[in-house]
Amino acid sequence: MDIRCATEHAQLLERFSNPLPPARLIDLLRQVGVTREMVKKATGAKSTEVVANWAAGRTAPRSQHLERLDRLRVVVSYLLQTDALEGEDSVIAMWLNSYPACSPFLDERGVPVMTPLQALREGKIREVVDAAQFWINVRQDPEPRETDSGKWTPA
């Protein structure tokens, strides 16, 4: 990665590290590829127009939406802290909207049924961070290894 990308990545991380006004946060989320539709999914907002109003500062999110928006900030900040994603900030949005093949995103048959955005809306921030760590580990070492318990995990 070149110095310019590393500097931009570090600046993004610093901006995400602390709570922000909703309009500023939505703008920063856009910089890593998170769309208004994705913010709507994560917060449970009624429409992308509602999110657009938050982004423009015309209206403020209700407390439950503000809490969910901050959860999204925390997860994006966590992902930006990893060396595995330096220079690839746009993959964060892709992952948030994916169906991870790890618990708690699987049903009883092992079929992915929930995205990290949906899990954040439901308050499952710890589970989303755990799934993010699993994803980061896979990106760093895509060869899975069998653990003592018989489960396959990235190294």
C-alpha positions, 0 to 999 in steps of 0.5 A: 500500500502506498503512503497516500492510501495509508494516510487516508486510511489512518485519517478515516480511522481517526474520524470514526474513533469517537461518536459523531453527529449523525450527518457527519457520521453518515458522510464518513460511512459513505466514504467507505461505501456504506449507502443510505440503504445500508444505514436504513437497514442497520438503524431500522429507519423507515426509508432512505429519505429519512436517512437523507434528512439525517445526513442533511441535518434537517431532522435528528434520528430518534434515540433508538436509531441514534444508538444503532447508528453508533453501533454501525460506527463502532463496527466500522471503526473496528474494521478500519483498525485491522491491517488486513483491510488497509487500502481496501476500505470499500470491502467493509460495506460489502461485508456488512451487507453479506451473509457470513457463514458463521454463528449467529448468522446461521439457522439450525441447518447452517444456512446464512440468514442474517447480514451484519447490518440486520444483526446490528439493528437487533443489537447484536454488536458483540456477535457482529464484532466476533464475525468481523474478527473471523472474516479478518482472520480468513482474509489474513490466512484463508487456509482453515485449520481444524481445532481440538473441538473438530470445528474449522476455523481460520488460523 
